[in-house]
Amino acid sequence: MLRYLLATTFIAAACAGPSASAADAGRIIFAAGKASVGEQPAVEGATVQEGQLLATGSDGYIYIKTADNGLFILRPGSQARIATYRIDKADPANTQVKFELLSGVARSKSGDAVKQARQNFRFNTPVAAIGVRGTDFTVFTDDHTSRVAVLTGAVVVSGFAGGCSPDGVGPCQGAASRELSAAQRGQLLQVTRGQAAPQLLSGSPLSPDLVSPPRNDEPVARTDGSATATPSLEIKKVEALATTAEPPPPKPPTTLPPPTVPAPEVPVVPEPPPVAQLPTTPPQPASGLIWGRWVQSDAYYPKVYLTQAMENASVIAQNGDYVVLRTRGAEFVAPTDGSIGFSLRDSEAVVYTNFGYGVRMIAPATLANGALNVDFGSRSFTTKFDVLTGNESLPFRASGTVANDGMLFGDQAFERPGYLNVKGSLSNENGGSASYVFDGRIDTLRTVNGATYWLKR
């Protein structure tokens, strides 16, 4: 079925003209874990229309074959929209395509129509505009930072500033835009909120493919600019059947065996019952949480050194200058009911004042009056605290969902003052703990960014 869906062309979507109100953008060729399209679960063969919200949980994946044989993949903990996918077959130069990655990690491989209308392709994140040169690339984003890596081709990246607007069409090209090609293997372009010109990073441990690695069956980008069109799921099914098939029966002997002489009977002495053995290995300790600032900015120094920390832990949440990692150990398993309350034990935060054109000011902030409550029955959480900066006390709050493995996924704040974007995790360490990174808007110029650590009350 998967091979058939991959080989099927999307005739109805390709024929839809620019005047259609909601064109078919593509079709799901693979879905796994918790994943949804609009209000419905994501299933193989389902059509994806313009504007529908695509979302994946902590174990979710969605592979979409676009209407012009391109590829769009959403990895775990992500939200995106195919905002526009209008193919003009009569005049391919009029084709218009726009993707919006709201949070998480996605991969985009240009289709046939996009390659003929690159000037009308746009991939937006909350802070950056990405254009293509016939390309296969991956993107990570949250509300504060975006990072782009190129597999084949090249991209043009710019922050939203000056003449570059989220409402625009095609790449933003100007003095502040930067290009990145597949020849620059291992390098990334990073854009932070308020920055017009992207920053080139080399060998960053926060590459999109490291933050959220691809599945083994994700199509592989080739050096000739193509990608294998079919995930290897069918091959794996055949291999699994081969390993479980019964061995053939033994061949009959070609000669008769010599007659056997019965052996004398030997009295059977019953063996003593086995002695129960106590386990010799202690139970695996619970996985823990590492959190804090990982980027130096002015006089604000890192608390977490990623290269060293990632030797024994993996990044599970990153927002702006702050990160949360989960150490190796027994994973958290969320109960099916009950609730837990947490008290704020420690935190780090700063307030950024963004004046535009890459100019911003950083100021210290502290958190007070914090609360975190988790309801396992509804798989939800709420949290709040006050941000203290200067002579101000600014209340913030957030809510979201709790995954089976304890991951916390906050609802989108959508730039509303007083609301937070949150991502983190629960842990059984220290009798029950939690940590999350966050950012939120104070007013038109100021944002707050930081990380928290909580202990069970």
Buried (B, 14 or more C-beta within 10 A) or exposed (E): EBEEBBEEEBEEBBEBEBEBEEBBBBBBBBBBBBBBBBEEEBEBEBBBBBBBEBBBBBBBBBBBBBBBBBBBBBBBBBBBBBBBBBBBEEEBEBBBBBBBBBBBBBBBBBBBBBBBBBBBBBBBBBBBBBBBBBBBBBBBBBBBBBBBBBBBBBBBBBBBBBEBEBEBBBBBBBEBBBBBBBEBEEBBBBBBBBBBBBBEBEEBEBBBBBBBBBBEBBBEBEEEBEBEBBBBBEEEEEEEEEEEEEEEEEEEEEEEEEEEEEEEEEEEEEEEEEEEEEEEEEEEEBBBBBBBBBBEBEEBEBBBEBEEBBEEBBBBBBBBBBBBBBBEBEBBEBEEEEEBEBEBBEBBBBBBBBEBBBEBEBEEBEBEEBBBBBBBEEBBBBBBBBBBBEEEEBEBBBBBBBBBBBBBBBBBBEEEBBBBBBBBBBBBBEEBBBBBBBBBBBEEBBBBBBBBBBBBE
